[in-house]
């Protein structure tokens, strides 16, 4: 019994020393619910902290750091007091059969030795999980850690709310304001109204006929003159260009240039048709001109006809179907059609009179080239050129005011059709056109707000081009001077009214701006969001796979991310709604005023009217299959938020055990299905609202190879990533950093007032953020490795899977044979002669190869 009494005596003395030293300081309280192992852990960790602090102090003394005598005395007293308390705590733990009272006294002595004595009551280390210690009072460091986070969050939310809630001038208000600034009084446009424009009053005498000059100056110098039917082709082609110049008052020099351009295109197309005929060992010269014109028409105007078909499909546009059997009106221009000598060897299916059809194609090509030649900078808006071309082809008369034309001035088409459009473009960006004092050339002066970069709400060519690309916006957006829409007129009368379109109102930025060029990361995220979604989902999936099981908590409370593995996996699916919200915000930030809903529409959406509207659109689909397709392809945006509700239901039915019951498993299955649908939709289904054209068709084989390649790349990436994430988990555990996923809500609320916890969270966040950036960045490495592997397979496939030939074959020696088979396949191989070996390459190869080598030497 004597040794036991001695130990108790030393414990009582040590306790008295500690209490006297910290008489004015609170004691670190130990929770009553701690078990024996937990109390021992608390005592051991606090005494370990004390030992490290004493060693640090002794090291500072040995290194002769600048410590005052008062500091040395204070730390020596604290070291002795804390060492005595830890000695007493250790003796209590080493009793033969320590009970809970002994262990609680041991933990209390150790906690006070560190928190009260060494740290002067600033913190207490009585936690079982990182950060193990918490401060006992507010300090400046805590405020310095929290305030920047709060400021950043407030700024972020402020920018988002400002983009959504601040009132902005609508397109309708901007148009009314623009009309008032121009002094419009509603009395109609000058010149007697629209019917006066269409009637063609004031038409002056026609310009001199260009047909003889075109035929003489260009056609007679063209190599096409030797082909059959050249005479008819010369008369018809020069006639149509001359008639267009007279009907629309194009500039004569521009028409000459475009006619020369047309002949060059026609000649090149004839060469390609002849090359195709050579492959069949028969070139029919009597069909070259007609076939080449048909091919040229298809290739040159393919985009125009796609645009026209889209416009004609929109019923309010009033555009009739295209007719190929009759000549277009083209403003009343008249020209001689092709003779029967011009034949198309590949006519369109269901074609009628071939010469009439070819003449119509000639007129369409010529009209497009003449409009394009006069367009100038308007060429940067191809759909605007298509729009003018379509109206010119359908026009009964040009309606241009020829009485105002002066011979020295530009043509009426340029001055009355093109120039008003470009004036609006110019006024959007520039102040004036001056003279450069150094070079003496014209110099455009940008507006002050446009000198560094274009502001987000300033319109540009892309925005105006999208106006002409979208039939609905085009029909309602092109306004005449008398406030009437241009498309209210019959289609054949619209070109005559084109000179009286109010382009300042029609091309107003507030009515045409579809995309805001924001100088922020929102634009980058909106265009690359699929990349970030996929990487984020895979990263958090790997994070949960490699995570450790959360420790048991004292309170009847679950960790933030749950205790069972299915619940933690369910938390990964919250990436879907979080990403969807960020993507909506990004799209809103970059969406122009013309496409943003008005404030009234936003208020109606908040009231839930979008549900009825979406159901009406689904019900309007003609078949059940189309309805089902719309449900899966264009679900309401709010559908991406459903994983939040299913996850909340799962947490409600989760009882905190390591296994789920039947109800929880059912909800978990629903949650996974909803989340997978949202993930699939965000990754693979395009946003049909912003699709201006149909997606290019991709063969199933190419699609299969493409997706298989990316699945393999990301599978290899995730496999290595799991090893890296496991190491990072071990590093964080060894650093004893706080882990948010393992903490409960009450612990977070308690620790949030501690600078130690905030510093732990900051380090924890920086480590995982760096890991995520590296995880996303190494995709380029895996992509390169995958492409290299596919490239090697492709090489072996092209060589017939014979590796030996790749290594040992004389590639240069096989060049004549392979070049002849791949390039000169249409040429004749030399005939076999008695007593001589037959060359296995074309007789034309030496000449071609000598020419290639000569050019290489020249270069």
FITOR-449230 format. One record per residue (C-alpha): y, z, x. Coordinates in steps of 0.001 Angstrom, whole numbers, padded with zeros to 6 digits, always signed. Layout:
N
YZX...
END
This chain:
859
+000000+000000+000000+002395+000549+002898+002772-003081+003874+003490-003905+000275+006195-001259+000018+007832-002560+003186+008031-006063+001797+009611-004829-001425+012165-002833+000546+013220-005892+002549+013525-007908-000679+015785-005323-002274+017982-005138+000835+018241-008946+000985+019161-009164-002674+021905-006556-002250+023356-008461+000693+023535-011644-001339+025092-010005-004380+027724-008193-002266+028626-011397-000425+029037-013322-003661+030335-010553-005900+033141-012745-007242+030895-015827-007738+028531-016638-010581+024795-016657-010040+022748-019869-010363+020691-019406-013524+017017-020366-013521+015696-021739-016868+013238-019394-018567+010814-022237-019295+009993-022971-015663+006364-022577-014695+005074-020990-011471+004778-024272-009510+008223-025296-010664+009760-021972-009577+008102-022331-006186+009487-025855-005865+013011-024609-006675+012769-021849-004061+011341-024132-001400+013950-026873-001913+016931-024485-001828+015732-022742+001305+015121-026127+002897+018742-027018+002139+019868-023748+003703+017836-024425+006854+019330-027907+007239+022863-026584+006731+022381-023881+009400+020983-026455+011838+023959-028713+011215+026339-025810+011889+024566-024895+015105+024627-028536+016235+028379-028673+015596+028840-025565+017757+026725-027005+020566+028677-030277+020479+031897-028216+020789+033542-029750+017750+037025-028572+016823+036133-025449+014841+038531-022553+014547+037433-018986+015170+037858-018203+011460+035555-021055+010525+032945-019911+013025+033066-016352+011650+032776-017504+008024+029823-019785+008729+028054-017207+010866+028330-014668+008040+027132-017201+005481+024254-018259+007707+023066-014688+008171+023400-013881+004477+021644-017060+003315+018895-016693+005941+018222-013142+004796+018040-014250+001164+015642-017086+002006+013522-014708+004080+013306-012406+001070+012498-015364-001213+009718-016519+001116+008229-013009+001314+008121-012830-002472+006267-016166-002693+003763-014961-000034+002738-011861-001883-001064-011653-002343-000866-012078-006105+002728-012916-007060+003459-012737-010745+006105-014665-012708+008708-011945-012070+008225-012248-008294+008431-016048-008430+011525-015968-010623+013229-013530-008218+012192-015764-005332+013698-018849-006991+016874-016978-007919+017352-015657-004356+016868-019128-002885+019169-020789-005443+021914-018234-004813+021463-018529-001048+022287-022208-001222+024579-022509-004250+026508-019223-004093+026498-018404-000377+026436-021702+001502+028218-023864-001101+030531-021059-002227+029510-021520-005864+030359-025236-005959+026881-026363-007034+023473-025108-008087+020163-026767-007163+018021-025717-010109+016807-029131-011280+013262-030406-010985+014202-034106-010767+016813-035979-008723+019629-035329-008098+018221-031721-008039+021774-030275-007782+024765-030296-010109+028360-029106-009648+029569-026078-011540+033135-027246-012068+035288-030370-012291+036715-031793-009093+038762-034741-007910+035732-036597-006572+034146-036665-010036+037297-038109-011576+037570-040678-008771+034005-041814-009494+034355-042035-013278+037842-043510-013717+037140-046912-012063+034084-047381-014293+036119-046518-017372+038943-048868-016349+036539-051778-015767+034809-051197-019103+038150-051002-020931+039389-054211-019290+036160-056020-020141+036202-054897-023762+039916-055667-023967+039425-059253-022822+036556-059751-025240+038384-058249-028208+041558-060177-027367+039639-063464-027366+038146-062681-030767+040841-060769-032606+044280-061816-031381+045849-064321-033815+046181-067853-032491+047946-070871-033887+045461-072977-035822+045219-076738-035495+046798-077232-038925+049770-075017-038051+050233-076838-034732+050264-080229-036469+052854-079094-039015+055023-077674-036240+054751-080919-034254+055734-082990-037268+058763-080783-037925+059856-081068-034291+059798-084875-034689+062054-084693-037729+059548-086091-040208+061024-086060-043705+057992-087345-045622+059649-090611-046655+057063-092736-044843+057139-094650-041624+059758-097196-040662+059144-100796-041437+058315-100699-045142+055065-098772-045212+051487-099530-044355+051185-102643-046517+054041-104172-044563+052126-103663-041323+048923-105151-042723+050582-108228-044176+051719-109300-040723+055386-109819-041661+057591-110986-038861+054776-112877-037087+056190-115001-034309+054848-118272-032971+051578-118091-031094+051498-117916-027328+050612-121068-025389+046929-121989-025607+045015-120717-022563+041826-122662-023258+042530-125692-020996+043687-123456-018139+040643-121214-018388+038284-124155-018509+039968-125957-015649+040777-123061-013319+037579-121061-013687+034711-122802-015435+034862-125896-013235+034563-123700-010130+031632-121677-011467+028040-122398-010453+026962-122217-014100+028439-125666-014742+025216-127302-013467+022989-125668-016092+021982-127411-019346+024470-126705-022145+027294-125896-019726+029787-128053-021599+029294-126197-024900+029304-122836-023104+032568-123713-021338+034285-124773-024547+033138-121782-026605+033746-119102-023960+037185-120316-022912+038056-120863-026561+037219-117338-027650+039216-115738-024802+042175-117984-025564+041974-117235-029300+041847-113486-028643+044884-113717-026388+046776-115452-029178+045580-113175-032000+046231-109827-030294+048907-110849-027815+046937-109779-024760+048618-110432-021434+047689-113876-020178+046957-112710-016638+044708-109953-017972+042763-112470-020082+042309-114751-017070+041036-111831-015020+038594-110732-017722+037362-114294-018221+036597-114485-014520+034892-111095-014830+032843-112402-017748+031715-115472-015816+030671-113282-012879+028597-111067-015187+027073-114088-016915+026163-115700-013594+024509-112491-012342+022557-112146-015568+021350-115748-015283+020052-114939-011805+018118-111940-013131+016642-113988-015981+015598-116630-013459+013989-113978-011250+011907-112838-014183+010873-116424-014848+009870-116905-011200+007238-114223-011646+005649-116434-014313+005988-119468-011979+008194-121306-014466+011998-121299-014724+013329-122842-017949+016912-123761-017140+017610-124959-020678+017367-121339-021956+019095-119565-019062+022617-119456-020542+021586-118246-023981+019037-115711-022752+021416-114363-020107+024211-114002-022680+021892-112057-024985+020833-109753-022132+024441-109293-021020+025476-108431-024565+022731-105800-024804+023432-104167-021453+027230-104256-021610+027612-103086-025210+024658-100734-025549+026928-097658-025497+029347-099298-027927+026619-100020-030489+025227-096495-030225+028730-095155-030870+029239-097572-033769+025893-096693-035360+026810-093011-035264+030184-093730-036865+028672-096020-039524+026113-093343-040425+029000-091030-041405+029757-092190-044935+033424-091047-045159+034223-093337-042178+033724-096407-044361+032319-098527-041520+029992-101277-042831+026705-102098-041092+026952-104568-038233+026362-108204-039168+024866-110517-036560+024634-113692-038642+028376-114131-039190+031201-114303-036711+033455-111205-036559+036978-111520-037919+038677-110523-034610+042178-110623-036054+041832-114132-037432+040952-115693-034061+039156-119030-034361+036963-120679-031765+034179-123222-031626+030656-121841-031881+027874-122729-029462+026037-125991-029908+022269-126199-030279+021970-126684-026527+022464-122922-026033+019151-121217-026802+018035-117633-026400+014416-117400-025259+014206-113754-026384+015969-113586-029777+016258-110346-031704+013713-109631-034384+014755-111028-037758+017558-113146-036299+018976-116049-038328+020953-118961-036968+020546-118592-033185+023781-120377-032243+025756-118368-034785+024256-115144-033468+024981-116053-029845+028555-116971-030775+028993-113590-032460+027678-111873-029308+030109-113900-027221+033011-112785-029421+031964-109136-029180+031640-109254-025397+034968-111054-025016+036794-108628-027325+035442-105616-025476+036406-107038-022074+039931-107948-023209+040503-104489-024715+039042-102834-021620+041248-104957-019354+044422-103854-021147+043398-100195-021543+044614-098949-018141+044124-095174-017890+042761-095117-021424+039546-096410-019809+038910-092768-018891+038155-092361-022609+035320-094873-023184+034906-093916-026836+038618-094585-027412+038063-098096-026013+035071-098434-028363+037251-097322-031270+039928-099929-030571+037283-102621-029977+035588-101895-033315+038878-102112-035210+039787-105342-033394+036425-106940-034232+036793-106064-037920+040523-106858-038228+041667-109512-040702+044955-109719-038825+046417-107920-035836+049518-106829-037782+051531-106571-034553+055300-106876-034902+055833-110077-032944+059523-110295-033900+060284-107492-031443+058578-109226-028519+060663-110402-025595+059054-112900-023249+059753-110782-020158+058176-107705-021663+054530-106654-021847+052220-108016-024492+052294-106425-027929+048761-105056-027625+049747-103154-024504+053116-101967-025799+052152-101117-029393+048500-100030-029074+047754-098758-025555+051099-097424-024363+051654-094950-027266+048244-093429-026520+048990-093063-022827+052449-091623-023537+050764-088660-025231+048411-088306-022265+051350-088397-019861+053464-085898-021818+050597-083403-021856+050651-082993-018060+053838-084497-016633+057583-084018-016926+058782-087385-015672+058222-090238-013245+060513-090081-010261+060793-091786-006894+059278-090400-003726+062194-090151-001246+059894-090699+001744+057809-093668+000595+060065-095035-002138+057152-095227-004595+056783-093851-008107+055876-090184-008188+054723-088300-011261+056170-084803-011624+053726-082283-013060+054848-079579-015449+055342-076175-013868+052312-074667-015604+050113-077563-014449+050988-077630-010753+048344-075158-009581+045674-076105-012132+045458-077180-015748+045841-074180-018091+042858-073488-020364+044496-074847-023519+045962-078072-022097+044106-081137-023374+042572-083676-021004+040595-086920-021165+037342-085159-022014+038844-083455-025067+040412-086655-026407+037230-088601-025732+035207-086065-027743+037586-086644-030656+036590-090326-030726+032938-089378-030204+032690-087055-033210+032824-089079-036487+033793-086120-038667+036717-085080-036467+037749-088703-035863+037960-089533-039570+040040-086456-040389+042064-086373-037168+043675-089829-036801+046889-089653-038815+049478-092312-039611+053227-091813-039460+053296-091198-043200+050766-088312-042891+047914-090359-044336+044576-090567-042490+043938-093940-040904+040448-094035-042372+041832-094016-045920+042571-097713-045374+039894-100401-045717+038043-100984-042480+039418-104506-041997+043013-103264-042368+042866-100391-039885+043752-102336-036749+046938-103601-038424+047928-099959-038994+046872-098840-035505+050351-099453-034093+051707-096918-036599+049322-094070-035835+051100-090831-034990+049315-090242-031679+051416-087173-030847+049918-085440-033864+046475-087065-033697+045944-086172-030027+047608-082765-030207+045872-080282-027912+045493-077705-030693+043599-080270-032777+041539-081893-030017+040884-079179-027424+037131-078537-027474+036546-076932-024069+038795-074434-022325+038747-074745-018515+038790-070991-017906+039025-069874-014285+036510-067052-014586+032798-066374-014379+032457-066863-018132+032410-070619-017644+029788-070379-014903+027619-068100-017031+027894-070333-020102+026619-073362-018200+023880-071568-016229+022846-068882-018712+019202-070022-018859+018836-069416-015120+020162-065867-015417+018103-065118-018532+014837-066166-016902+015527-064288-013667+016717-061182-015490+013657-061102-017736+011237-061567-014825+013076-058963-012737+012935-056265-015411+009343-057182-016212+008402-056615-012577+010484-053447-012559+008454-051961-015398+005122-053132-013963+005771-051393-010639+007517-048305-012049+005929-044887-011798+005003-042730-014772+007976-040525-015733+007486-036814-014985+006905-034330-017771+010110-032833-019158+010558-029204-020151+012240-029946-023444+010480-031748-026241+012336-034934-025370+011348-038388-024149+012818-040273-021172+015417-042934-021887+012916-045792-021580+009975-043925-023108+006866-042386-021627+004071-044772-022574+003739-048113-020824+003991-050243-024043+007294-048594-024950+008670-049277-021493+007540-052899-021721+009253-053121-025104+012510-052096-023436+012335-055260-021291+012721-057354-024438+016210-055886-024934+017275-058442-022320+017147-061043-025124+019842-059564-027430+021959-058453-024455+021881-061954-023028+022557-063504-026437+025689-061372-026884+026974-062286-023426+026271-065955-024090+028146-065828-027409+031121-064255-025675+030983-066852-022892+030808-069717-025386+033714-068269-027319+035771-067956-024147+035263-071615-023226+035426-073086-026745+038685-074879-027472+040987-074183-030384+039802-077288-032251+036268-075916-032597+037067-072248-033104+036818-071061-036689+040018-069996-038369+040712-066321-039008+039792-066734-042671+036414-068183-041691+035811-065274-039330+036574-062770-042064+034194-064595-044397+031484-064463-041724+031982-060717-041363+031339-060369-045101+027945-062051-044718+028777-065386-046317+027075-067138-043385+023715-066080-044879+024283-068085-048048+025650-071013-046048+022617-071072-043731+020204-070851-046655+022038-073701-048369+021669-075871-045246+017956-075093-045052+017467-075888-048728+019345-079187-048300+016655-080525-045949+014619-083278-047634+011093-082077-046789+009310-078791-046148+008576-079883-042606+012287-080464-041933+013115-077071-043440+010570-075392-041203+011906-077305-038220+015447-076157-038973+014332-072527-039288+012706-072636-035852+015213-074903-034089+018492-073665-035542+018030-070063-036690+021187-068024-037323+022690-066611-034154+022218-063072-035390+018445-063582-035186+018632-062893-031441+019739-059324-032253+016551-058474-034187+014788-057027-031093+017306-054180-031211+016102-053179-034686+012409-053518-033885+012857-051523-030666+014686-048765-032556+011842-048633-035078+009309-048396-032249+011141-045463-030679+011292-043705-034024+007534-043959-034531+006751-043156-030883+005618-039531-030629+006158-039324-026865+002516-039430-025845+001057-041778-023271-000770-043647-026044+000586-045202-029256-000839-044730-032734-001709-047587-035100+001746-047729-036718+003509-047812-033375+001163-050562-032129+001981-052624-035237+005703-052298-034674+005176-053086-030995+003443-056358-031960+006297-057314-034309+008822-056446-031613+007028-058640-029051+006809-061580-031489+010494-061398-032434+011563-060985-028814+009360-063843-027595+010786-066153-030257+014326-065241-029190+013464-065725-025523+011784-069067-026198+014708-070234-028312+017309-069304-025693+015322-070924-022875+013908-074106-024392+015735-074989-027616+019128-076616-026974+022213-075653-028923+022240-078433-031509+025764-077565-032516+027088-078841-029189+024766-081871-028854+026848-085045-029094+023886-087337-028338+020144-087113-028820+018150-085819-025865+016499-088447-023683+012790-088790-024542+010454-087464-021860+006770-088504-021659+004319-085705-022354+002704-086155-018941+006039-085727-017158+006882-082730-019292+003483-081161-018540+003890-081677-014779+007434-080337-014884+006575-077129-016727+003401-076604-014692+005438-076889-011510+007972-074310-012638+005282-071938-013939+003597-072032-010532+006916-071524-008720+007886-068487-010781+004345-067075-010690+004392-067141-006882+007914-065728-006895+006967-062868-009234+003848-062050-007202+005860-061471-004046+008602-059822-006085+006187-057162-007338+005473-056110-003749+009201-055921-002995+009899-053918-006164+007103-051481-005306+008687-050860-001909+012086-050364-003531+010636-047782-005960+009151-045905-002981+012479-046062-001138+014384-044619-004080+011790-041880-004450+012014-041013-000735+015810-040941-000901+015524-038518-003861+017970-040548-005935+018448-040047-009646+016479-042527-011783+018014-043185-015180+014791-044420-016746+013064-041090-016043+015850-038886-017426+016288-037723-020991+019425-038014-023064+020207-034285-022707+019761-034505-018931+022122-037451-018713+024721-035590-020765+024337-032537-018524+024347-034440-015230+027234-036736-016150+029678-033973-015241+028331-033887-011683+029710-035832-008725+026280-035686-007084+024691-037426-010077+027380-040100-010171+026990-040787-006456+023212-040985-006931+023629-043428-009809+026046-045534-007753+023623-045788-004826+020737-046438-007254+022697-049220-008936+023745-050841-005641+020152-050870-004386+018781-052470-007546+021693-054914-007844+021102-056068-004279+017398-056418-005014+018162-058512-008098+020490-060840-006186+017838-061363-003510+015217-061866-006232+017351-064582-007843+018397-066188-004554+014925-066798-003170+014124-069188-006031+015533-071949-003839+012912-071112-001187+010037-071275-003675+011424-074471-005176+011560-076083-001732+008012-075003-000956+006793-076335-004313+008528-079681-003795+007036-079928-000302+003575-079314-001709+004063-081936-004432+005456-084373-001863+002368-084000+000305+000109-084569-002718+002128-087658-003641+001744-089075-000140-002016-088563-000211-002239-090142-003661-000280-093201-002550-002624-093527+000456-005718-093325-001718-006494-089742-000648-007489-090993+002827-006041-088568+005333-007457-090534+008259-005358-093611+007479-002185-091532+007477-002938-090114+010920-004464-093078+012746-003158-096172+010934-000746-098593+012656+001919-098507+009969+004234-101018+011662+001326-103438+012110+000660-103374+008367+004321-103979+007503+004110-107815+007097+001146-107564+004746+002597-104769+002624+006080-106294+002500+004585-109594+001326+002532-107932-001395+005299-105645-002673+008425-107798-002259+007405-111421-001678+004530-111398-004134+005790-114616-005822+005720-116678-002590+002764-118744-001426+000501-117517+001337-000197-120084+004094-003219-122334+003476-006335-121954+005544-006703-124463+008401-009996-125368+010133-010603-123366+013270-007660-121001+012706-007386-117544+011202-005454-117161+007944-002344-114967+008080-002469-112093+005615+001241-112244+004880+003646-114667+003211+004977-117632+005115+008486-116543+004089+008144-113122+005715+009190-114146+009274+012463-115650+008046+013274-112660+005842+012323-110168+008535+014392-111987+011195+017382-111827+008863+016849-108069+008285+016609-107404+012029+019739-109478+012633+021689-107398+010128+020357-104172+011648+021485-105279+015103+024876-106204+013716+025298-102796+012117
END
